[in-house]
Amino acid sequence: MKKTLSFNTIMKIFSVILLFIINIQTVSAQWWKDTEKAEKERSKGMLLLTNEVQIEATTAINHMYNYKFYEAEKEFTYLKVKYPEHPLPDFLMGLMEWWKIVPNTENALYDEKCLAYMDKSIEKAEKIWDDSENPEAAFFMAAAYAFKGRLHSERKHWSKATFAAKNALKYLDKSRSFSEFNPELMFGDGLYNYYFYYVKENYPLLRPVLWLFPKGDKPKGITQLEKVSYNAFYTRTEARYFLLQIYGLENMNDKALNLAKYTHESYPDNPFFERFHARCAFVSGQVSEAKSLSKSILKKIDEHYAGYEGVSGRYASYILAYYAYNYDKDIKTAKEYYLKTIEFAKNTNITSSGYYWSSMLALGKIASQEQDYDTAIEYYKQVIDDTDRKATQRDEAKKLLTEAKKLRRKKK
């Protein structure tokens, strides 16, 4: 005979279960409060150092650096809704506009939005700073002013760039009170230390302005940026972007190639990183690697990948033309790619580059080989007219012009 439980017994069991559930919920709520409290203590109330924000921002930042701007913007917009009064989301939106500029810094299409987002980030950070002198707010003001200065210097707005740079340094100093920001702060120090001397050496007209700033230290700057590229969270990729260019300027070709390969593998659809990887492989004599990367760049331009445009096309076309002419002895293919290089240069209004002049020179040589001396002479004359007086291409064009004229006379 089946035994049934009495109503009282059932109620007792139910009460025990209910108490157990309430106890679990209480413990869970307490655990969450304890966790939240520990996180606040760990991050000292700084949004930048909060694990949750770092996880949320990481996905968006990775999308941005890989030129998936639609996906990045969705994540940044979510952060903006979640933290409407914090400068972080506006700063990230401004940074995204800057990376739209990076493939061709002559393109001013995104300037206005980039500056507007940075101004909004500064405005929100100033409010927090005025209320509490929170070093996180100073950090954002330093970063946003630095990017404004960076863009103004690209546009040769030297007064605006100087004003922004002075503000960036001022707030950089104010944010030093928070030691947890050290890896991020070192980014600003590293850039300053290196570029102080770079500007001094390469921009004589700006030397009088440099007395407004403390002296830099070039080797120290490179070392600092290398540390940031490994240890920082938010500025790691920015440090790598600058190091690639610095290694190129300082002829550190092995370091440049290794870093270019790593950044390109991390963000395979970033046109700047892929272009730099191709260039470094080319300079280092990695023939198959340089060819493969150059073909990939041209394919992505044809398929309208974000950020892939004429500047990257000029690099890729020249590399393929150079190998076709000098290694493969494939005159037809070389001619095709040299003409592409010139076309990309003209489309982007960059006709004062070495690749453009070298392509003109090579097309003149090809025309001479084909005994089309009139065309060859025209190319050589254009190189002589367009190049800087100190350019090696100019001297070579003069010699080749003389030879072409002699050969033309003989042919007649």
C-alpha positions, -999 to 999 in steps of 0.1 A, spaced: 0 0 0 13 34 -11 21 57 18 10 94 14 25 123 32 3 143 55 -4 180 48 17 191 78 47 170 66 45 185 32 44 221 46 74 213 68 94 201 38 83 231 18 93 255 46 128 239 48 132 242 10 120 279 11 144 287 39 172 270 20 165 291 -11 163 323 9 196 314 26 212 308 -9 199 341 -22 211 359 10 246 343 7 246 351 -31 236 387 -25 263 391 2 289 375 -21 280 399 -48 282 429 -24 316 416 -12 328 412 -47 316 446 -57 332 462 -27 365 443 -34 364 455 -71 358 491 -60 387 489 -36 409 473 -62 401 499 -89 399 527 -64 367 538 -81 384 543 -115 364 531 -144 396 525 -165 408 499 -140 374 481 -135 375 445 -148 340 447 -162 348 478 -183 382 463 -194 364 432 -207 337 452 -224 362 477 -239 386 450 -251 362 436 -276 353 470 -290 389 482 -291 399 450 -310 372 456 -335 384 491 -340 420 482 -346 409 455 -370 388 481 -389 355 466 -380 341 501 -373 304 492 -373 309 465 -346 332 488 -326 307 517 -327 279 494 -313 301 485 -284 313 521 -278 276 533 -280 267 507 -253 294 521 -231 282 556 -237 247 547 -226 260 528 -196 284 556 -185 269 588 -199 289 612 -178 323 594 -181 349 606 -207 359 571 -217 332 564 -244 337 597 -262 374 593 -261 371 559 -277 347 572 -304 373 599 -311 401 574 -313 380 554 -338 377 585 -360 415 590 -358 421 554 -370 399 562 -400 424 589 -408 455 568 -403 457 550 -437 460 584 -455 467 612 -431 461 637 -459 424 628 -457 406 654 -436 372 639 -439 371 626 -403 389 656 -386 357 673 -374 342 643 -357 375 633 -342 380 667 -326 344 669 -315 346 636 -296 379 646 -280 364 679 -269 334 661 -254 357 638 -236 377 668 -222 345 685 -212 333 655 -192 367 649 -177 370 686 -166 337 683 -148 349 653 -128 383 670 -122 366 702 -109 344 681 -86 370 657 -72 404 661 -88 402 625 -97 435 615 -115 415 594 -140 399 626 -153 434 642 -156 445 611 -176 416 615 -201 423 652 -205 460 645 -212 451 618 -237 424 638 -255 446 669 -257 474 647 -270 453 634 -299 441 669 -307 477 680 -309 486 650 -330 458 658 -355 466 696 -356 503 688 -362 493 666 -392 474 696 -406 504 719 -398 482 740 -374 513 746 -352 497 771 -328 468 748 -320 492 718 -318 514 736 -293 485 747 -272 471 711 -271 506 697 -263 511 720 -234 477 710 -220 485 673 -225 517 677 -205 500 696 -178 473 670 -172 498 642 -176 517 655 -146 484 658 -126 475 622 -133 509 609 -120 495 608 -84 478 575 -94 505 550 -96 482 523 -112 482 544 -144 520 541 -147 521 518 -178 496 541 -196 514 573 -185 547 560 -197 532 561 -233 530 599 -231 565 602 -216 579 579 -242 564 598 -271 576 631 -257 611 619 -250 616 606 -286 597 632 -306 613 662 -288 646 654 -305 629 642 -337 612 676 -341 644 694 -332 663 675 -359 637 676 -387 617 708 -382 641 737 -379 613 763 -380 598 748 -348 630 749 -328 622 783 -312 589 767 -298 608 739 -281 622 762 -254 586 762 -240 590 725 -232 615 704 -210 642 685 -229 635 650 -241 657 618 -242 654 599 -274 669 564 -263 648 566 -231 617 574 -252 622 542 -273 627 521 -242 596 535 -225 574 529 -256 587 493 -258 577 487 -221 542 502 -229 538 479 -259 540 449 -236 526 461 -202 499 487 -209 462 479 -214 447 508 -232 478 523 -249 495 491 -259 486 491 -296 491 529 -299 527 524 -286 532 497 -313 519 520 -340 545 546 -331 573 521 -325 568 508 -361 575 542 -374 603 549 -350 621 517 -359 618 527 -395 633 561 -389 661 547 -368 669 518 -393 661 491 -368 649 469 -396 648 435 -377 628 450 -348 605 467 -373 598 435 -392 591 414 -361 567 440 -347 550 447 -380 544 409 -384 530 407 -349 507 437 -352 494 426 -386 487 390 -373 469 405 -344 448 428 -367 448 412 -401 424 437 -417 442 468 -404 456 485 -436 483 504 -418 497 473 -401 495 452 -433 511 479 -453 539 484 -428 545 446 -427 548 446 -465 572 475 -464 594 459 -437 595 426 -455 605 445 -487 633 464 -469 645 432 -452 646 412 -484 618 388 -475 607 385 -511 579 359 -510 564 376 -478 565 410 -494 549 398 -526 521 379 -508 513 409 -485 513 433 -515 489 411 -535 467 409 -504 466 447 -501 456 452 -537 429 425 -535 414 442 -504 414 475 -522 395 459 -551 371 444 -526 366 477 -508 378 467 -474 376 496 -448 407 517 -449 423 501 -479 429 529 -504 455 546 -526 484 551 -502 485 513 -494 480 506 -531 510 528 -540 532 508 -516 519 474 -527 521 482 -565 556 495 -562 569 464 -544 553 441 -570 567 462 -598 602 462 -583 603 425 -580 588 419 -614 614 442 -630 646 434 -610 640 398 -600 616 381 -624 626 401 -655 589 403 -663 588 436 -682 551 435 -690 540 429 -653 566 454 -641 552 481 -664 517 473 -653 525 477 -616 547 508 -621 518 525 -639 495 514 -610 519 530 -585 517 563 -604 479 561 -607 476 555 -569 500 584 -562 481 608 -584 447 597 -570 459 605 -534 478 637 -545 511 622 -533 534 628 -562 565 638 -542 573 604 -528 603 582 -536 580 554 -549 564 578 -574 598 591 -588 613 556 -588 583 543 -608 588 572 -634 625 563 -636 618 526 -641 592 533 -668 618 554 -686 642 525 -685 615 501 -698 607 525 -726 644 527 -735 646 489 -735 617 489 -760 636 515 -780 608 540 -774 632 568 -767 607 597 -770 587 582 -742 618 574 -721 630 610 -725 596 624 -713 597 602 -682 633 613 -674 625 650 -679 595 647 -656 617 631 -629 642 659 -632 614 686 -631 595 670 -602 622 657 -578 640 675 -551 675 687 -561 691 663 -536 671 633 -547 692 603 -560 665 597 -587 672 632 -601 709 625 -607 701 591 -622 675 606 -645 700 632 -658 725 604 -668 698 583 -684 684 613 -703 718 619 -719 720 582 -728 685 581 -742 691 612 -764 723 596 -778 705 563 -786 676 582 -802 701 600 -825 717 567 -834 683 551 -842 675 580 -866 
